[in-house]
Amino acid sequence: MESESLISIGEAAMRLGVSIDTLRRWDKSGKLIAIRKNNIRYYFEKDIDIFLNKLSAIAFDWAYTKIAIEIPNTFYCKDSFVFQSRLEKMQNALIEKKNFNNILSFLVAIAGEIGNNSFDHNLGNWPDVPGIFFGYDINKKEIVLADRGQGILKTLQRVEPDLNNYRDALQIAFTEVISGRSPEERGNGLKFVRKIILKNPINLFFQSGDYQLEIKQNVDIDIKKSKQFIRGCIAIIKF
């Protein structure tokens, strides 16, 4: 019975959307351990499913590393067209559940703002890997987005050159309307995100640089120092 639940490394790579070499590296590092039979790697199907459900862990790994690691194609949006398509799929998945009609449009709007900002403000200036991580688990009520972009501070310094730390940059991005044209729209978009969350049963964790913040319904911004530095941004939406 146990052997029936095993799949080859090739099939596992196909399901995850990564290369076989990546799976070998993950096995050696303990990130996703294989089963050895006659020195050939196999995987339990359930382990692949569990791995794909670890949205925030995969996103953090990808966003934090100095050298970009490969992530499952399921979560990688190389451009805004792919992102918009998957955003629509998320909307349809929420509609099918019929449990989130009161906040459905807000969840799509928040995820859309955060994801689009990543593309708008890093276009042509991605430090290494272009595109974003975008995943969701309707059953766990979680949406995760991340990028390896320039981050909030560098984006806002284009119009606020006196800014010199991520704490102030996050505060400004989520609370102040910044006049002018792109790229400062990132701040205005995140102000819109904050307004929605304060009025609805939605929680947001957001990090850029060495600071992170949380916003909840009726509980305004709480900014804290982070233990790890991230050049780009990561957002976890819970509902």
N, C-alpha and C positions, 0 to 999 in steps of 0.2 A: 504493500500500500504506500509505503514511504517513497519508493522509487517513482510512483505515478505522479507525485507532486514535484518531481525534479525537472528542471529544464536546462538545456545546454547553455554555455556561456554566450554562444552566438545568438540564441533566442532571447536571452536576458538582455543582451546589448541592444537588440532590436526593440524590445519592449520599453527599455529605458531611453532609447535614443542617444546612446553614447557608444564610443568605440570599445572593442574588445580589450585594447590596451588599457583604456581607462578602468574597466572592470578589474583587470589584473592588478592595477595600482591600488584600487580601492580594497581589494582582497588583502594585499600586503599590508596596507595601512590599518586594516580593521574597520574601514568605513562601511563596507558591504562584503561580508565574509562568504566565500564559496565553500561548497562541499567537494572534497576530492575523492574521485574514484578512478583507480588506475592512473593516478597523476593527472587526471583531466578534471577541470573545474565544472561544477554544476551548481545550480541555485534552486532553493525551494521557491515555488511560485508565491507562497505567502510572504516570504522575505522581500521579494520584489514589490509586492503590493504595499507592505509596511513601509518600505523605503520611500516609495512614491508619496505616501501620506505624511512624510516628515517635511512638510513645506518650509516651515521657518528654519529648520536645521540646515536644509539644503541651501536656502537663500543666504543665510548667514555665512556658511562656508564659502560660497561663491563671492559674496560681497567683501568679506574680510581679508581674503588671501592677497598677498602682494602680487603674486603671479596668478592670473586667472586659471581656474580649473574648469573642466568640462562639466556641464550640467545637462540633465535629461532634456531632450527636445520638447517634451511635454510642457516645460516651463519657460523655454527660451523664445523670446519675441525679438527677432533680429531687426525689425523695423516697425513703424507705427501701423502699417497695414495689417501685419500679423497680429499686433496687439489689439486693434479694433475688432478684428474677426473673433479673437478669443474672448474679448470683453462681451461681445454679442452672445457668444455661447454661454458665458457665465450668466448673463441676463436671462437667457432661455431656461437655464438650469434652475434659477431662482423662481421663475414663473411656474415651472413644473411642480416645484415643491408646494406652492400655494400657502406657505407659512410666513412669507416675508413681504406680502403685498404692501404693508404700511411703510416699509423702509426700502423696498426694492430699487426704486429710482434713485434714492440717496446713495445706496451702496455702489450702484453703477457709476453715478456721478463722481463719487469720491475716488474710486479706483481709476476712473477715466482721467480725472484731473492729475493725480499723482503720476500715472503712467505717461500721459501726454507731456507733462512737464519734463520728464526725463529725456524724452526724444527732442522736444523743442529747444532745450537749453544745452544739449550736448552734441547736437547735429554738427558733424564735421570736426568736432573737438573731443571725441571719445579718447581718453588716455590709453586704453588698450582695447577691450572688447566692446563693440557697439551693441546697443540693444538692452533689453531688460529681462529680468526674471518676473514672471507673472503666473501665480498658481492660486487655486482656491479649493476649499473643501466645504461644500455646502452642509454636510452632516456635522462637521466640527465647527461650522459657522466662522470660518477663517478665510481671509484673503491676504496674500502676501505679494509684495512688489519690491524689487531691488534693482539698483543699477551700479555700474562701476564707473560712473561719470565723474564730473569735476566737483560735485557737492554743492551744498547750499552756500557756503561762505564764498567760494570763488565766483559762483554765479552772481551773488548780490554785490560783490566788490566791484563789479563792472559799473554799477550805478551808485554804490555807497562805498567809495574807496577807503573811507576811514574805518570800516569794519575790520576787526582784527582777530575775532574769535568766533567759534561755532555756536557758543551759547547765545550771544547777541544776534547772530545771524538767524538762528532758529526762532528766537523771540520775534524778530522783525518779520520774518517770512510768514509767520502764522497770525500776526496781529496788526501789521501796518499795511495800508494801501500805498504801494510805491508807484509814483506817477512816471509816465514816460512810455517807452516802447520796449519790445523784447530786447534783452532776456529777462528783465525784472518781473515779467508776468508770473514767474514761478512763485514769488511772494504773494501776489494777488490771488492766485489759484489756491494756495494753501490757506489763505484767510477764508476763502469760500468753504474749504474742507472743514475748518474749525467751526464755522457757524453751523454747518449741518450737524456735526457730531454733538455739539452742545445741546441741540434740541431733540436728539433722537437716541434710542438705545443702541449706540455704537461706540466702541472703544478704538482708539488709535495709538499705536506705538510707532514712533518715527525717530530715526537716527541719521545724523550726518556728521562726519568728523568724530570728535571725541565727546559729543553731547547727544543726549536722547531726550525725548519728551513723550508725555502721555496726555491724552485728552479723553474725557468721558462725558456722558450726558450730565449736564448741570455741574460738571467739575472741570474748570478751565485748566489751562496749560500748567503742567508740572515738569520742569526741566531739571535734569540731573546729569552729572558727569558719568561718562561711560567707561567701563574697564578696558574696552578695546576701541581702536580707531578704525573708522571706515571712511575712505576717500569720497565715495559716492553717497547713496542714500538707501535706506531700507525702511519699509512701512509694513506694519502688520495690523490689519483691520479685523476686529472681532465684533460679532453681532448676535 
